[in-house]
Amino acid sequence: MGVTFEDKWFGRVRRVDDTALEQPDFSSTTDLYSVVANIYEMRLIPIDIKSVETVGIAMLLPFVPVALLVVPVNEILANLKALLL
């Protein structure tokens, strides 16, 4: 359909007037190219690393207050200082 459209409107020298915009060819071609663009954006696996990271953080976030209650803050800071140095 795209090749036919291009041949019809761009293939030969043709004077285009205001009635050209009333033709359904433009709308049909735009719709077709939109569908094709959506198909090219599809992936084999519908998730990516960023989605997995977001879900993982959302799952672990409620456990942060519990971990802070169990492990003393001084010990956490000492471990962080050891990791950074």
C-alpha positions, 0 to 999 in steps of 0.5 A, a space after each residue: 500500500 505504501 509503494 502504491 501511495 508513493 507511486 500515485 502521489 510522488 511517482 510522476 509529475 502531477 499538479 496537486 491542488 486543494 482537492 488532494 486533501 479530500 482523498 482517503 489515501 492520506 488517512 489510510 496510509 497514515 493509519 497503516 504506517 501507525 500500525 506498522 510502527 507499533 508492530 516494530 516497537 513490539 518485543 519478544 519479551 514484554 518486560 525489560 531490566 528497568 521494569 524488573 528493577 522498579 518492581 524489585 525496589 517496590 517489593 523491598 521498600 516495605 522491608 526497610 523500616 523492619 531492617 532498621 528496627 532489627 539492625 542498629 543504625 551505628 552498625 549500618 553506618 560502620 558497614 557503609 563507612 567500611 565499604 566506602 573506604 
